[in-house]
Structures are given as C-alpha cells and as structure tokens.
C-alpha cells in the first residue's frame, strides 16, 4: 500500500497540541514514578553487598586512617553541658573552652561557631574560642553559614510560626534581615 503524500503541512486539529503536551507530561510522570522514592532503601550494613563485609570495612578504615587530615578541616568542637563549649585547633593542637548559655546545638559555619542562648546570638572563632560578636536574640537556631565576611543565620520564633534570617558582618552588625511566616 502506498504511503500517503501531503503537499501541504500537516496541522493538528484544535486541541492537538494540548493532547500531545498532556501525553508527554503523562509519560514523563510515569517514567519519573518508576524512579520514585523508597525503592533504593537498604540496610546500613548489607552482608550481601561485597563492599560491606567486615574485611572490606577494615580495609577502608585502614586506608582512611593513613591519609593526613586535610588543611581545610581545622577544628573540632564539643559541648560539655548547657553552657560550656570546648574546641581544639587540629593543626596546632591548641585547646579552648568558652562558657555561654546554650538553648540548642550550635552550628559550625566556616571558621565560626554560631550559637544561641541566654537571650544572645553569638559567634566564636572556632579555632580559638574567642567571641567575635553577640547580639540580643530569642528563639531556636535553625542553621548558620559564613562566607568569611558575612554570617547568615536562621532563627525560628519561640512559637515556631515565624523565621528570621539575619546577615551579620564581622562586627556583629545586622546588614540585612528577612522575616517570614512559617507554614
């Protein structure tokens, strides 16, 4: 049977483009659904996985311990109680401790340790423990990050219904504040 030949361009009837788009979206959804969550779960140690055997784990740990600490990893910080922070500069071995009330866990943000407690938001030099700044604040510290000049801090209100984002310079001055209602 001969193939039909069209001397004019084929144009879909009204709604043809919409139908094609719906089919493509449906196909994409179907394919994405095949890669959905929950299908890749496995136990933390899977004895059927050759990489998880005790011998392979010992081999990995041995190789891991033989590598020197990266220069980018400069400190370790711990919490003794609700008001005592301790740290060590991993390069020099110099230890420090600092007393400041804590209402939750502090966050390492670049070379800073940012915490909240006793009605104060504060930042310490994570290598020395020296306090760089503090300012009044209440709520729950949700997170912090630092680029070397500005520290970005997220604080939840006591009710949990609002979040405040603060951009703070090295002197402790707020250079930008954003408030948002929680959902």
C-alpha positions as CSV (number, residue, x, y, z in Angstrom):
1,X,0.0,0.0,0.0
2,X,1.5,3.4,-1.0
3,X,2.3,5.9,1.7
4,X,0.1,8.9,1.6
5,X,1.8,12.1,0.4
6,X,0.9,15.5,1.7
7,X,1.6,18.6,-0.4
8,X,0.7,20.8,2.5
9,X,2.0,20.8,6.1
10,X,0.0,18.7,8.5
11,X,-1.6,20.8,11.2
12,X,-3.2,19.2,14.2
13,X,-6.8,19.8,14.7
14,X,-8.0,22.1,17.6
15,X,-6.6,20.7,20.8
16,X,-3.9,18.6,19.1
17,X,-1.0,20.5,20.7
18,X,-2.7,20.2,24.1
19,X,-3.2,16.5,23.7
20,X,0.4,16.0,22.7
21,X,1.6,18.0,25.7
22,X,-0.7,16.0,28.1
23,X,0.7,12.8,26.7
24,X,4.2,13.9,27.2
25,X,3.5,15.1,30.7
26,X,1.8,11.8,31.4
27,X,4.7,9.8,30.0
28,X,7.2,11.9,32.0
29,X,5.2,11.3,35.2
30,X,5.0,7.6,34.5
31,X,8.8,7.4,33.9
32,X,9.6,9.5,37.0
33,X,7.3,7.4,39.1
34,X,9.4,4.3,38.1
35,X,12.3,6.0,39.9
36,X,10.3,7.0,42.9
37,X,11.5,7.1,46.5
38,X,11.6,4.1,48.7
39,X,12.9,1.8,46.1
40,X,16.6,2.3,46.9
41,X,16.4,1.7,50.6
42,X,18.7,-0.9,52.1
43,X,20.2,-1.7,55.4
44,X,23.2,0.3,56.7
45,X,25.3,-2.9,56.6
46,X,24.2,-5.2,53.9
47,X,26.1,-8.5,54.2
48,X,25.1,-9.4,50.7
49,X,27.0,-6.4,49.4
50,X,30.7,-7.3,48.9
51,X,31.7,-3.7,49.9
52,X,30.0,-4.2,53.4
53,X,31.9,-7.3,54.5
54,X,34.0,-6.9,57.7
55,X,37.2,-7.4,55.7
56,X,36.3,-4.6,53.3
57,X,35.3,-2.3,56.1
58,X,38.7,-2.9,57.9
59,X,40.5,-2.3,54.6
60,X,38.6,1.0,54.1
61,X,39.3,2.2,57.7
62,X,43.0,1.3,57.4
63,X,43.3,3.3,54.2
64,X,41.2,6.2,55.7
65,X,43.5,6.4,58.7
66,X,46.6,6.5,56.6
67,X,45.6,9.8,54.9
68,X,46.7,13.0,56.5
69,X,44.0,15.4,57.7
70,X,43.0,18.0,55.1
71,X,44.2,21.5,55.7
72,X,40.5,22.6,55.2
73,X,39.5,20.7,58.3
74,X,40.8,23.0,61.0
75,X,38.9,22.4,64.3
76,X,36.7,20.2,66.3
77,X,34.1,21.5,68.8
78,X,32.2,19.8,71.6
79,X,29.5,20.7,74.1
80,X,30.2,19.7,77.7
81,X,26.9,21.0,79.2
82,X,24.2,23.7,78.7
83,X,26.8,26.4,78.9
84,X,30.3,25.0,78.2
85,X,31.8,24.7,74.7
86,X,35.2,23.2,74.1
87,X,37.3,23.1,71.0
88,X,40.7,22.1,69.5
89,X,42.6,23.6,66.6
90,X,43.5,20.3,64.8
91,X,46.6,21.9,63.2
92,X,48.2,23.3,66.3
93,X,46.6,21.1,69.0
94,X,45.7,24.2,70.9
95,X,42.6,23.7,73.0
96,X,40.0,26.2,74.2
97,X,36.8,26.4,76.2
98,X,34.1,29.1,76.4
99,X,31.2,29.5,78.8
100,X,28.0,30.7,77.3
101,X,24.4,29.6,77.9
102,X,23.1,27.4,75.0
103,X,19.4,26.8,74.2
104,X,20.2,24.3,71.4
105,X,23.1,23.0,69.4
106,X,25.5,25.5,67.9
107,X,26.5,25.4,64.2
108,X,29.9,25.4,62.6
109,X,29.7,28.0,59.9
110,X,33.0,28.3,58.0
111,X,35.6,29.3,60.7
112,X,32.9,30.3,63.1
113,X,30.8,28.6,65.7
114,X,27.4,30.2,65.9
115,X,25.2,29.6,69.0
116,X,22.1,31.0,70.7
117,X,21.3,31.0,74.4
118,X,20.7,33.3,77.4
119,X,18.9,35.7,75.1
120,X,22.0,36.2,73.0
121,X,23.0,35.1,69.5
122,X,26.8,34.8,69.4
123,X,29.7,33.8,67.1
124,X,33.0,32.4,68.3
125,X,36.2,31.9,66.3
126,X,36.1,28.1,66.0
127,X,39.9,27.8,66.1
128,X,40.5,29.9,69.2
129,X,37.1,30.1,71.0
130,X,37.4,33.9,71.1
131,X,34.0,35.6,71.0
132,X,33.7,37.7,67.8
133,X,30.2,39.2,68.4
134,X,27.0,38.8,70.2
135,X,23.6,40.4,69.9
136,X,20.1,40.0,71.6
137,X,18.0,37.2,70.1
138,X,15.5,34.6,71.3
139,X,14.1,31.6,69.6
140,X,15.6,28.5,68.1
141,X,18.7,28.5,66.0
142,X,17.8,26.6,62.7
143,X,21.1,27.0,60.9
144,X,24.1,29.2,60.0
145,X,26.6,29.7,57.2
146,X,29.5,32.0,56.7
147,X,31.5,33.2,53.6
148,X,34.3,34.8,55.5
149,X,32.7,38.3,55.6
150,X,29.0,37.8,56.3
151,X,27.4,35.2,58.6
152,X,23.9,34.1,57.6
153,X,21.7,32.9,60.5
154,X,18.2,31.4,60.5
155,X,16.2,31.7,63.8
156,X,12.7,30.3,64.4
157,X,10.5,32.3,66.7
158,X,9.6,30.7,70.1
159,X,6.1,29.8,68.7
160,X,7.7,28.3,65.6
161,X,5.4,30.4,63.4
162,X,8.0,32.8,62.1
163,X,11.5,32.6,60.8
164,X,14.1,35.4,60.8
165,X,17.1,35.4,58.5
166,X,19.9,37.6,59.6
167,X,23.0,38.6,57.6
168,X,25.6,39.7,60.1
169,X,29.0,41.3,59.5
170,X,32.2,40.6,61.5
171,X,31.4,43.4,63.9
172,X,28.1,41.8,64.8
173,X,26.1,44.4,62.9
174,X,23.0,43.2,61.1
175,X,23.3,44.2,57.4
176,X,20.1,42.5,56.2
177,X,17.1,41.0,57.9
178,X,14.3,39.0,56.4
179,X,11.2,37.9,58.3
180,X,8.8,35.2,57.1
181,X,5.7,33.5,58.4
182,X,6.1,29.7,58.8
183,X,4.0,27.2,57.0
